[in-house]
Amino acid sequence: MSLSLLSRYAFFALCVLLALGSLPFLQHEWAWPVALVSGALSVVGIVDLAQTRQAVRRNYPVVGNIRYLVEAIRPEIRHYLLEGDREQLPFFRALRTRVRLLQGKGQPSAGWGGGVVEADHVVFL
């Protein structure tokens, strides 16, 4: 077995071993949170291994879900922590949202600030 295969499934294997290892100690109060968290992560890992739609989750069970979590919160992180509202973007966020809303209607519409938004392009006067 190669080292890369071991490193892929290491966290999942740790969760399963921790869940199974904590079962004999369930009479102690401290073992319940450990068993519940590691058991829940083990179930997530089993679901990840069984699914066929996302290769990252199948190849890296449990840890692969972090990618999709970060991908979901990426716009907020970028907007509030990493760059300003107008940096490295063709339009700042408020204008971009307004243009997208107006384009979805499919008809020319007057924008604010002297700009005219038409169905296929934006003209700033």
N, CA, C and O atoms as CSV, one atom per row, in Angstrom:
chain,resi,resn,atom,element,x,y,z
A,1,MET,N,N,0.848,-1.178,0.000
A,1,MET,CA,C,0.000,0.000,0.000
A,1,MET,C,C,0.890,1.236,0.000
A,1,MET,O,O,1.809,1.348,0.811
A,2,SER,N,N,0.618,2.143,-0.895
A,2,SER,CA,C,1.468,3.326,-1.023
A,2,SER,C,C,1.167,4.338,0.076
A,2,SER,O,O,0.124,4.301,0.728
A,3,LEU,N,N,2.116,5.232,0.250
A,3,LEU,CA,C,1.983,6.262,1.277
A,3,LEU,C,C,0.854,7.233,0.962
A,3,LEU,O,O,0.182,7.710,1.877
A,4,SER,N,N,0.629,7.538,-0.330
A,4,SER,CA,C,-0.436,8.472,-0.678
A,4,SER,C,C,-1.806,7.889,-0.355
A,4,SER,O,O,-2.716,8.622,0.032
A,5,LEU,N,N,-1.959,6.582,-0.509
A,5,LEU,CA,C,-3.237,5.951,-0.171
A,5,LEU,C,C,-3.477,6.001,1.329
A,5,LEU,O,O,-4.601,6.227,1.777
A,6,LEU,N,N,-2.420,5.790,2.104
A,6,LEU,CA,C,-2.552,5.888,3.558
A,6,LEU,C,C,-2.892,7.299,3.996
A,6,LEU,O,O,-3.716,7.486,4.891
A,7,SER,N,N,-2.266,8.298,3.378
A,7,SER,CA,C,-2.530,9.669,3.788
A,7,SER,C,C,-3.926,10.123,3.364
A,7,SER,O,O,-4.518,10.976,4.025
A,8,ARG,N,N,-4.461,9.570,2.275
A,8,ARG,CA,C,-5.818,9.929,1.849
A,8,ARG,C,C,-6.857,9.544,2.877
A,8,ARG,O,O,-7.758,10.322,3.190
A,9,TYR,N,N,-6.727,8.345,3.397
A,9,TYR,CA,C,-7.751,7.804,4.285
A,9,TYR,C,C,-7.361,7.865,5.757
A,9,TYR,O,O,-8.049,7.281,6.595
A,10,ALA,N,N,-6.284,8.553,6.088
A,10,ALA,CA,C,-5.792,8.576,7.466
A,10,ALA,C,C,-6.801,9.198,8.426
A,10,ALA,O,O,-7.067,8.631,9.486
A,11,PHE,N,N,-7.361,10.340,8.081
A,11,PHE,CA,C,-8.302,10.997,8.996
A,11,PHE,C,C,-9.579,10.180,9.153
A,11,PHE,O,O,-10.119,10.074,10.255
A,12,PHE,N,N,-10.066,9.602,8.051
A,12,PHE,CA,C,-11.245,8.744,8.115
A,12,PHE,C,C,-10.965,7.522,8.986
A,12,PHE,O,O,-11.791,7.154,9.821
A,13,ALA,N,N,-9.808,6.894,8.798
A,13,ALA,CA,C,-9.447,5.726,9.605
A,13,ALA,C,C,-9.320,6.109,11.076
A,13,ALA,O,O,-9.727,5.345,11.952
A,14,LEU,N,N,-8.765,7.273,11.351
A,14,LEU,CA,C,-8.657,7.751,12.728
A,14,LEU,C,C,-10.036,7.942,13.356
A,14,LEU,O,O,-10.240,7.596,14.520
A,15,CYS,N,N,-10.976,8.487,12.599
A,15,CYS,CA,C,-12.340,8.676,13.111
A,15,CYS,C,C,-13.003,7.336,13.424
A,15,CYS,O,O,-13.655,7.186,14.458
A,16,VAL,N,N,-12.836,6.370,12.533
A,16,VAL,CA,C,-13.444,5.048,12.748
A,16,VAL,C,C,-12.806,4.371,13.963
A,16,VAL,O,O,-13.511,3.819,14.808
A,17,LEU,N,N,-11.479,4.412,14.049
A,17,LEU,CA,C,-10.800,3.793,15.191
A,17,LEU,C,C,-11.163,4.479,16.502
A,17,LEU,O,O,-11.337,3.811,17.521
A,18,LEU,N,N,-11.276,5.768,16.489
A,18,LEU,CA,C,-11.657,6.503,17.694
A,18,LEU,C,C,-13.094,6.183,18.099
A,18,LEU,O,O,-13.392,6.047,19.286
A,19,ALA,N,N,-13.985,6.064,17.114
A,19,ALA,CA,C,-15.373,5.710,17.422
A,19,ALA,C,C,-15.451,4.306,18.008
A,19,ALA,O,O,-16.132,4.083,19.009
A,20,LEU,N,N,-14.762,3.370,17.392
A,20,LEU,CA,C,-14.785,1.990,17.903
A,20,LEU,C,C,-14.034,1.863,19.224
A,20,LEU,O,O,-14.438,1.099,20.101
A,21,GLY,N,N,-12.948,2.606,19.366
A,21,GLY,CA,C,-12.180,2.564,20.606
A,21,GLY,C,C,-12.874,3.193,21.784
A,21,GLY,O,O,-12.576,2.855,22.930
A,22,SER,N,N,-13.796,4.105,21.530
A,22,SER,CA,C,-14.495,4.763,22.641
A,22,SER,C,C,-15.731,3.989,23.096
A,22,SER,O,O,-16.304,4.310,24.137
A,23,LEU,N,N,-16.143,2.993,22.348
A,23,LEU,CA,C,-17.335,2.217,22.732
A,23,LEU,C,C,-17.204,1.521,24.086
A,23,LEU,O,O,-18.161,1.553,24.860
A,24,PRO,N,N,-16.074,0.895,24.415
A,24,PRO,CA,C,-15.989,0.251,25.742
A,24,PRO,C,C,-16.025,1.243,26.908
A,24,PRO,O,O,-16.290,0.844,28.042
A,25,PHE,N,N,-15.770,2.498,26.653
A,25,PHE,CA,C,-15.705,3.504,27.719
A,25,PHE,C,C,-16.968,4.348,27.822
A,25,PHE,O,O,-16.942,5.410,28.444
A,26,LEU,N,N,-18.056,3.910,27.239
A,26,LEU,CA,C,-19.271,4.729,27.244
A,26,LEU,C,C,-19.899,4.880,28.625
A,26,LEU,O,O,-20.742,5.756,28.820
A,27,GLN,N,N,-19.508,4.046,29.587
A,27,GLN,CA,C,-20.041,4.236,30.937
A,27,GLN,C,C,-19.465,5.489,31.590
A,27,GLN,O,O,-20.023,5.995,32.564
A,28,HIS,N,N,-18.353,5.990,31.059
A,28,HIS,CA,C,-17.773,7.237,31.561
A,28,HIS,C,C,-18.398,8.420,30.822
A,28,HIS,O,O,-18.712,8.346,29.634
A,29,GLU,N,N,-18.562,9.489,31.553
A,29,GLU,CA,C,-19.211,10.674,30.998
A,29,GLU,C,C,-18.380,11.356,29.909
A,29,GLU,O,O,-18.959,11.905,28.972
A,30,TRP,N,N,-17.076,11.342,29.995
A,30,TRP,CA,C,-16.192,12.006,29.047
A,30,TRP,C,C,-16.168,11.316,27.683
A,30,TRP,O,O,-15.811,11.940,26.685
A,31,ALA,N,N,-16.544,10.041,27.629
A,31,ALA,CA,C,-16.444,9.286,26.375
A,31,ALA,C,C,-17.594,9.576,25.424
A,31,ALA,O,O,-17.461,9.348,24.222
A,32,TRP,N,N,-18.711,10.066,25.922
A,32,TRP,CA,C,-19.867,10.306,25.052
A,32,TRP,C,C,-19.608,11.328,23.965
A,32,TRP,O,O,-19.901,11.046,22.804
A,33,PRO,N,N,-19.071,12.509,24.277
A,33,PRO,CA,C,-18.811,13.464,23.185
A,33,PRO,C,C,-17.798,12.934,22.162
A,33,PRO,O,O,-17.946,13.163,20.961
A,34,VAL,N,N,-16.782,12.234,22.637
A,34,VAL,CA,C,-15.780,11.672,21.733
A,34,VAL,C,C,-16.429,10.651,20.811
A,34,VAL,O,O,-16.186,10.654,19.605
A,35,ALA,N,N,-17.256,9.775,21.382
A,35,ALA,CA,C,-17.913,8.742,20.583
A,35,ALA,C,C,-18.901,9.343,19.587
A,35,ALA,O,O,-18.989,8.881,18.449
A,36,LEU,N,N,-19.636,10.357,19.998
A,36,LEU,CA,C,-20.620,10.967,19.109
A,36,LEU,C,C,-19.963,11.711,17.947
A,36,LEU,O,O,-20.378,11.558,16.798
A,37,VAL,N,N,-18.944,12.513,18.240
A,37,VAL,CA,C,-18.279,13.277,17.180
A,37,VAL,C,C,-17.553,12.339,16.221
A,37,VAL,O,O,-17.689,12.466,15.004
A,38,SER,N,N,-16.781,11.398,16.766
A,38,SER,CA,C,-16.051,10.485,15.885
A,38,SER,C,C,-17.000,9.553,15.142
A,38,SER,O,O,-16.720,9.179,14.003
A,39,GLY,N,N,-18.106,9.173,15.753
A,39,GLY,CA,C,-19.105,8.356,15.063
A,39,GLY,C,C,-19.781,9.116,13.939
A,39,GLY,O,O,-20.004,8.567,12.860
A,40,ALA,N,N,-20.111,10.380,14.185
A,40,ALA,CA,C,-20.735,11.201,13.136
A,40,ALA,C,C,-19.773,11.417,11.971
A,40,ALA,O,O,-20.182,11.338,10.813
A,41,LEU,N,N,-18.503,11.688,12.261
A,41,LEU,CA,C,-17.515,11.855,11.201
A,41,LEU,C,C,-17.277,10.548,10.449
A,41,LEU,O,O,-16.997,10.568,9.250
A,42,SER,N,N,-17.383,9.417,11.139
A,42,SER,CA,C,-17.260,8.116,10.471
A,42,SER,C,C,-18.412,7.896,9.500
A,42,SER,O,O,-18.208,7.388,8.397
A,43,VAL,N,N,-19.616,8.272,9.902
A,43,VAL,CA,C,-20.776,8.144,9.014
A,43,VAL,C,C,-20.608,9.052,7.802
A,43,VAL,O,O,-20.910,8.647,6.679
A,44,VAL,N,N,-20.131,10.272,8.015
A,44,VAL,CA,C,-19.861,11.182,6.891
A,44,VAL,C,C,-18.840,10.556,5.953
A,44,VAL,O,O,-18.989,10.645,4.734
A,45,GLY,N,N,-17.805,9.926,6.500
A,45,GLY,CA,C,-16.791,9.271,5.679
A,45,GLY,C,C,-17.345,8.104,4.879
A,45,GLY,O,O,-16.963,7.907,3.725
A,46,ILE,N,N,-18.234,7.333,5.471
A,46,ILE,CA,C,-18.851,6.207,4.758
A,46,ILE,C,C,-19.734,6.717,3.627
A,46,ILE,O,O,-19.731,6.156,2.531
A,47,VAL,N,N,-20.487,7.776,3.889
A,47,VAL,CA,C,-21.316,8.378,2.843
A,47,VAL,C,C,-20.430,8.923,1.727
A,47,VAL,O,O,-20.761,8.782,0.550
A,48,ASP,N,N,-19.315,9.541,2.084
A,48,ASP,CA,C,-18.384,10.062,1.084
A,48,ASP,C,C,-17.816,8.950,0.208
A,48,ASP,O,O,-17.685,9.125,-1.004
A,49,LEU,N,N,-17.485,7.825,0.799
A,49,LEU,CA,C,-16.947,6.703,0.032
A,49,LEU,C,C,-17.998,6.079,-0.880
A,49,LEU,O,O,-17.666,5.584,-1.958
A,50,ALA,N,N,-19.251,6.097,-0.463
A,50,ALA,CA,C,-20.314,5.456,-1.235
A,50,ALA,C,C,-20.816,6.315,-2.396
A,50,ALA,O,O,-21.314,5.770,-3.381
A,51,GLN,N,N,-20.701,7.621,-2.308
A,51,GLN,CA,C,-21.221,8.495,-3.365
A,51,GLN,C,C,-20.301,8.456,-4.573
A,51,GLN,O,O,-19.118,8.137,-4.454
A,52,THR,N,N,-20.854,8.782,-5.740
A,52,THR,CA,C,-20.075,8.718,-6.977
A,52,THR,C,C,-20.028,10.043,-7.738
A,52,THR,O,O,-19.430,10.095,-8.813
A,53,ARG,N,N,-20.620,11.088,-7.237
A,53,ARG,CA,C,-20.699,12.347,-7.988
A,53,ARG,C,C,-19.476,13.236,-7.819
A,53,ARG,O,O,-19.122,13.962,-8.748
A,54,GLN,N,N,-18.820,13.203,-6.665
A,54,GLN,CA,C,-17.715,14.117,-6.396
A,54,GLN,C,C,-16.449,13.317,-6.043
A,54,GLN,O,O,-16.383,12.653,-5.008
A,55,ALA,N,N,-15.469,13.398,-6.916
A,55,ALA,CA,C,-14.241,12.617,-6.741
A,55,ALA,C,C,-13.442,13.059,-5.518
A,55,ALA,O,O,-12.796,12.233,-4.872
A,56,VAL,N,N,-13.479,14.340,-5.196
A,56,VAL,CA,C,-12.713,14.824,-4.044
A,56,VAL,C,C,-13.232,14.182,-2.769
A,56,VAL,O,O,-12.441,13.740,-1.935
A,57,ARG,N,N,-14.523,14.126,-2.606
A,57,ARG,CA,C,-15.093,13.503,-1.406
A,57,ARG,C,C,-14.848,12.005,-1.379
A,57,ARG,O,O,-14.634,11.439,-0.307
A,58,ARG,N,N,-14.874,11.353,-2.526
A,58,ARG,CA,C,-14.645,9.913,-2.572
A,58,ARG,C,C,-13.177,9.585,-2.292
A,58,ARG,O,O,-12.882,8.613,-1.597
A,59,ASN,N,N,-12.265,10.383,-2.824
A,59,ASN,CA,C,-10.838,10.115,-2.617
A,59,ASN,C,C,-10.315,10.583,-1.266
A,59,ASN,O,O,-9.357,10.018,-0.740
A,60,TYR,N,N,-10.932,11.599,-0.710
A,60,TYR,CA,C,-10.527,12.117,0.599
A,60,TYR,C,C,-11.754,12.208,1.503
A,60,TYR,O,O,-12.274,13.300,1.730
A,61,PRO,N,N,-12.219,11.075,2.017
A,61,PRO,CA,C,-13.431,11.107,2.850
A,61,PRO,C,C,-13.230,11.972,4.092
A,61,PRO,O,O,-12.139,12.005,4.660
A,62,VAL,N,N,-14.246,12.646,4.497
A,62,VAL,CA,C,-14.339,13.568,5.633
A,62,VAL,C,C,-13.567,14.855,5.339
A,62,VAL,O,O,-14.158,15.933,5.411
A,63,VAL,N,N,-12.289,14.792,5.015
A,63,VAL,CA,C,-11.477,15.986,4.785
A,63,VAL,C,C,-11.881,16.669,3.480
A,63,VAL,O,O,-11.771,17.891,3.375
A,64,GLY,N,N,-12.342,15.916,2.489
A,64,GLY,CA,C,-12.744,16.496,1.211
A,64,GLY,C,C,-13.925,17.432,1.325
A,64,GLY,O,O,-14.127,18.278,0.454
A,65,ASN,N,N,-14.709,17.301,2.378
A,65,ASN,CA,C,-15.854,18.194,2.578
A,65,ASN,C,C,-15.418,19.614,2.906
A,65,ASN,O,O,-16.187,20.556,2.710
A,66,ILE,N,N,-14.214,19.781,3.396
A,66,ILE,CA,C,-13.713,21.122,3.713
A,66,ILE,C,C,-13.640,21.971,2.451
A,66,ILE,O,O,-13.893,23.174,2.494
A,67,ARG,N,N,-13.293,21.347,1.329
A,67,ARG,CA,C,-13.217,22.091,0.064
A,67,ARG,C,C,-14.553,22.731,-0.278
A,67,ARG,O,O,-14.607,23.899,-0.663
A,68,TYR,N,N,-15.620,21.975,-0.139
A,68,TYR,CA,C,-16.935,22.493,-0.503
A,68,TYR,C,C,-17.434,23.522,0.511
A,68,TYR,O,O,-18.180,24.433,0.152
A,69,LEU,N,N,-17.032,23.386,1.762
A,69,LEU,CA,C,-17.367,24.402,2.761
A,69,LEU,C,C,-16.671,25.720,2.432
A,69,LEU,O,O,-17.298,26.779,2.459
A,70,VAL,N,N,-15.384,25.657,2.124
A,70,VAL,CA,C,-14.639,26.867,1.792
A,70,VAL,C,C,-15.154,27.468,0.489
A,70,VAL,O,O,-15.226,28.689,0.355
A,71,GLU,N,N,-15.509,26.623,-0.467
A,71,GLU,CA,C,-16.052,27.102,-1.740
A,71,GLU,C,C,-17.373,27.843,-1.527
A,71,GLU,O,O,-17.665,28.808,-2.233
A,72,ALA,N,N,-18.163,27.397,-0.567
A,72,ALA,CA,C,-19.455,28.040,-0.295
A,72,ALA,C,C,-19.288,29.413,0.350
A,72,ALA,O,O,-20.073,30.323,0.083
A,73,ILE,N,N,-18.274,29.568,1.196
A,73,ILE,CA,C,-18.102,30.848,1.890
A,73,ILE,C,C,-17.030,31.720,1.241
A,73,ILE,O,O,-16.683,32.767,1.789
A,74,ARG,N,N,-16.500,31.316,0.092
A,74,ARG,CA,C,-15.448,32.062,-0.587
A,74,ARG,C,C,-15.815,33.514,-0.901
A,74,ARG,O,O,-15.003,34.400,-0.635
A,75,PRO,N,N,-17.003,33.802,-1.456
A,75,PRO,CA,C,-17.303,35.214,-1.745
A,75,PRO,C,C,-17.281,36.108,-0.510
A,75,PRO,O,O,-16.836,37.253,-0.585
A,76,GLU,N,N,-17.747,35.607,0.609
A,76,GLU,CA,C,-17.744,36.416,1.833
A,76,GLU,C,C,-16.332,36.639,2.335
A,76,GLU,O,O,-15.981,37.743,2.751
A,77,ILE,N,N,-15.519,35.588,2.297
A,77,ILE,CA,C,-14.138,35.732,2.729
A,77,ILE,C,C,-13.412,36.736,1.841
A,77,ILE,O,O,-12.701,37.614,2.330
A,78,ARG,N,N,-13.598,36.597,0.550
A,78,ARG,CA,C,-12.927,37.499,-0.385
A,78,ARG,C,C,-13.421,38.931,-0.221
A,78,ARG,O,O,-12.631,39.875,-0.250
A,79,HIS,N,N,-14.711,39.085,-0.050
A,79,HIS,CA,C,-15.284,40.426,0.024
A,79,HIS,C,C,-14.908,41.141,1.322
A,79,HIS,O,O,-14.563,42.323,1.299
A,80,TYR,N,N,-14.972,40.439,2.444
A,80,TYR,CA,C,-14.800,41.114,3.726
A,80,TYR,C,C,-13.385,41.055,4.278
A,80,TYR,O,O,-13.006,41.927,5.060
A,81,LEU,N,N,-12.585,40.051,3.898
A,81,LEU,CA,C,-11.281,39.905,4.518
A,81,LEU,C,C,-10.110,40.164,3.584
A,81,LEU,O,O,-9.121,40.765,4.003
A,82,LEU,N,N,-10.188,39.734,2.347
A,82,LEU,CA,C,-9.010,39.742,1.498
A,82,LEU,C,C,-8.857,40.984,0.636
A,82,LEU,O,O,-7.751,41.516,0.541
A,83,GLU,N,N,-9.894,41.455,0.019
A,83,GLU,CA,C,-9.749,42.616,-0.848
A,83,GLU,C,C,-10.875,43.607,-0.622
A,83,GLU,O,O,-11.914,43.297,-0.039
A,84,GLY,N,N,-10.628,44.787,-1.099
A,84,GLY,CA,C,-11.638,45.823,-1.015
A,84,GLY,C,C,-12.752,45.584,-2.024
A,84,GLY,O,O,-12.696,44.644,-2.817
A,85,ASP,N,N,-13.748,46.432,-1.986
A,85,ASP,CA,C,-14.925,46.264,-2.830
A,85,ASP,C,C,-14.620,46.484,-4.309
A,85,ASP,O,O,-15.288,45.904,-5.165
A,86,ARG,N,N,-13.632,47.306,-4.621
A,86,ARG,CA,C,-13.366,47.648,-6.023
A,86,ARG,C,C,-12.066,47.062,-6.567
A,86,ARG,O,O,-11.694,47.383,-7.695
A,87,GLU,N,N,-11.375,46.236,-5.831
A,87,GLU,CA,C,-10.081,45.726,-6.264
A,87,GLU,C,C,-10.220,44.521,-7.184
A,87,GLU,O,O,-11.007,43.615,-6.909
A,88,GLN,N,N,-9.469,44.507,-8.258
A,88,GLN,CA,C,-9.314,43.388,-9.176
A,88,GLN,C,C,-10.624,42.854,-9.730
A,88,GLN,O,O,-10.727,41.669,-10.049
A,89,LEU,N,N,-11.600,43.693,-9.844
A,89,LEU,CA,C,-12.877,43.281,-10.404
A,89,LEU,C,C,-13.290,44.282,-11.473
A,89,LEU,O,O,-13.015,45.472,-11.318
A,90,PRO,N,N,-13.935,43.854,-12.543
A,90,PRO,CA,C,-14.367,44.807,-13.554
A,90,PRO,C,C,-15.438,45.759,-13.041
A,90,PRO,O,O,-15.448,46.927,-13.428
A,91,PHE,N,N,-16.327,45.300,-12.193
A,91,PHE,CA,C,-17.343,46.132,-11.553
A,91,PHE,C,C,-17.333,45.805,-10.079
A,91,PHE,O,O,-17.062,44.665,-9.703
A,92,PHE,N,N,-17.619,46.763,-9.249
A,92,PHE,CA,C,-17.729,46.421,-7.848
A,92,PHE,C,C,-19.035,45.667,-7.609
A,92,PHE,O,O,-19.927,45.675,-8.457
A,93,ARG,N,N,-19.139,45.029,-6.472
A,93,ARG,CA,C,-20.192,44.052,-6.206
A,93,ARG,C,C,-21.608,44.599,-6.374
A,93,ARG,O,O,-22.455,43.921,-6.956
A,94,ALA,N,N,-21.883,45.789,-5.889
A,94,ALA,CA,C,-23.236,46.344,-5.982
A,94,ALA,C,C,-23.642,46.575,-7.436
A,94,ALA,O,O,-24.765,46.256,-7.825
A,95,LEU,N,N,-22.739,47.125,-8.234
A,95,LEU,CA,C,-23.051,47.365,-9.642
A,95,LEU,C,C,-23.215,46.050,-10.400
A,95,LEU,O,O,-24.108,45.915,-11.236
A,96,ARG,N,N,-22.355,45.090,-10.105
A,96,ARG,CA,C,-22.439,43.796,-10.768
A,96,ARG,C,C,-23.786,43.123,-10.480
A,96,ARG,O,O,-24.391,42.543,-11.382
A,97,THR,N,N,-24.247,43.196,-9.258
A,97,THR,CA,C,-25.538,42.624,-8.894
A,97,THR,C,C,-26.670,43.333,-9.618
A,97,THR,O,O,-27.599,42.690,-10.107
A,98,ARG,N,N,-26.597,44.648,-9.687
A,98,ARG,CA,C,-27.635,45.428,-10.387
A,98,ARG,C,C,-27.681,45.076,-11.869
A,98,ARG,O,O,-28.766,44.904,-12.426
A,99,VAL,N,N,-26.525,44.967,-12.516
A,99,VAL,CA,C,-26.480,44.630,-13.939
A,99,VAL,C,C,-27.063,43.247,-14.175
A,99,VAL,O,O,-27.822,43.047,-15.123
A,100,ARG,N,N,-26.717,42.296,-13.327
A,100,ARG,CA,C,-27.247,40.935,-13.488
A,100,ARG,C,C,-28.762,40.905,-13.330
A,100,ARG,O,O,-29.451,40.194,-14.062
A,101,LEU,N,N,-29.275,41.664,-12.389
A,101,LEU,CA,C,-30.729,41.708,-12.206
A,101,LEU,C,C,-31.419,42.302,-13.425
A,101,LEU,O,O,-32.446,41.795,-13.874
A,102,LEU,N,N,-30.854,43.375,-13.954
A,102,LEU,CA,C,-31.458,44.016,-15.117
A,102,LEU,C,C,-31.328,43.165,-16.364
A,102,LEU,O,O,-32.235,43.162,-17.196
A,103,GLN,N,N,-30.225,42.439,-16.520
A,103,GLN,CA,C,-30.065,41.574,-17.684
A,103,GLN,C,C,-31.033,40.412,-17.640
A,103,GLN,O,O,-31.464,39.932,-18.688
A,104,GLY,N,N,-31.382,39.952,-16.464
A,104,GLY,CA,C,-32.317,38.838,-16.333
A,104,GLY,C,C,-33.710,39.183,-16.829
A,104,GLY,O,O,-34.465,38.294,-17.221
A,105,LYS,N,N,-34.064,40.477,-16.817
A,105,LYS,CA,C,-35.382,40.891,-17.286
A,105,LYS,C,C,-35.454,40.932,-18.800
A,105,LYS,O,O,-36.546,40.855,-19.363
A,106,GLY,N,N,-34.305,41.054,-19.482
A,106,GLY,CA,C,-34.262,41.028,-20.932
A,106,GLY,C,C,-34.765,42.277,-21.620
A,106,GLY,O,O,-35.080,42.227,-22.808
A,107,GLN,N,N,-34.851,43.385,-20.928
A,107,GLN,CA,C,-35.320,44.615,-21.550
A,107,GLN,C,C,-34.428,45.776,-21.127
A,107,GLN,O,O,-33.875,45.757,-20.027
A,108,PRO,N,N,-34.278,46.787,-21.984
A,108,PRO,CA,C,-33.452,47.942,-21.605
A,108,PRO,C,C,-34.036,48.638,-20.383
A,108,PRO,O,O,-35.252,48.719,-20.208
A,109,SER,N,N,-33.150,49.126,-19.560
A,109,SER,CA,C,-33.606,49.806,-18.355
A,109,SER,C,C,-32.602,50.891,-18.003
A,109,SER,O,O,-31.402,50.722,-18.216
A,110,ALA,N,N,-33.074,51.974,-17.480
A,110,ALA,CA,C,-32.193,53.068,-17.081
A,110,ALA,C,C,-31.561,52.721,-15.747
A,110,ALA,O,O,-32.246,52.334,-14.801
A,111,GLY,N,N,-30.249,52.862,-15.685
A,111,GLY,CA,C,-29.549,52.611,-14.441
A,111,GLY,C,C,-29.455,53.888,-13.631
A,111,GLY,O,O,-29.983,54.921,-14.044
A,112,TRP,N,N,-28.807,53.839,-12.510
A,112,TRP,CA,C,-28.650,55.027,-11.707
A,112,TRP,C,C,-27.307,55.671,-12.018
A,112,TRP,O,O,-26.410,54.994,-12.521
A,113,GLY,N,N,-27.148,56.906,-11.747
A,113,GLY,CA,C,-25.880,57.590,-11.945
A,113,GLY,C,C,-25.567,57.902,-13.389
A,113,GLY,O,O,-24.392,58.021,-13.737
A,114,GLY,N,N,-26.561,58.041,-14.246
A,114,GLY,CA,C,-26.320,58.410,-15.623
A,114,GLY,C,C,-26.032,57.257,-16.541
A,114,GLY,O,O,-25.789,57.480,-17.727
A,115,GLY,N,N,-26.045,56.021,-16.052
A,115,GLY,CA,C,-25.765,54.865,-16.895
A,115,GLY,C,C,-27.046,54.286,-17.454
A,115,GLY,O,O,-28.100,54.352,-16.822
A,116,VAL,N,N,-26.949,53.724,-18.636
A,116,VAL,CA,C,-28.086,53.043,-19.250
A,116,VAL,C,C,-27.711,51.579,-19.396
A,116,VAL,O,O,-26.670,51.254,-19.968
A,117,VAL,N,N,-28.544,50.709,-18.889
A,117,VAL,CA,C,-28.283,49.282,-18.970
A,117,VAL,C,C,-29.210,48.706,-20.017
A,117,VAL,O,O,-30.431,48.782,-19.883
A,118,GLU,N,N,-28.643,48.136,-21.047
A,118,GLU,CA,C,-29.449,47.493,-22.078
A,118,GLU,C,C,-29.349,45.989,-21.911
A,118,GLU,O,O,-28.574,45.495,-21.093
A,119,ALA,N,N,-30.138,45.264,-22.694
A,119,ALA,CA,C,-30.226,43.814,-22.502
A,119,ALA,C,C,-28.900,43.092,-22.669
A,119,ALA,O,O,-28.659,42.100,-21.982
A,120,ASP,N,N,-28.018,43.566,-23.574
A,120,ASP,CA,C,-26.801,42.819,-23.818
A,120,ASP,C,C,-25.525,43.563,-23.424
A,120,ASP,O,O,-24.450,42.966,-23.471
A,121,HIS,N,N,-25.596,44.823,-23.043
A,121,HIS,CA,C,-24.401,45.539,-22.639
A,121,HIS,C,C,-24.770,46.727,-21.745
A,121,HIS,O,O,-25.936,47.106,-21.631
A,122,VAL,N,N,-23.741,47.300,-21.117
A,122,VAL,CA,C,-23.909,48.435,-20.215
A,122,VAL,C,C,-23.213,49.634,-20.821
A,122,VAL,O,O,-22.063,49.535,-21.250
A,123,VAL,N,N,-23.897,50.765,-20.863
A,123,VAL,CA,C,-23.321,52.006,-21.379
A,123,VAL,C,C,-23.349,53.016,-20.235
A,123,VAL,O,O,-24.410,53.321,-19.689
A,124,PHE,N,N,-22.167,53.534,-19.877
A,124,PHE,CA,C,-22.086,54.557,-18.843
A,124,PHE,C,C,-21.923,55.913,-19.524
A,124,PHE,O,O,-21.008,56.104,-20.325
A,125,LEU,N,N,-22.806,56.848,-19.204
A,125,LEU,CA,C,-22.780,58.178,-19.798
A,125,LEU,C,C,-22.058,59.160,-18.905
A,125,LEU,O,O,-21.939,60.336,-19.250
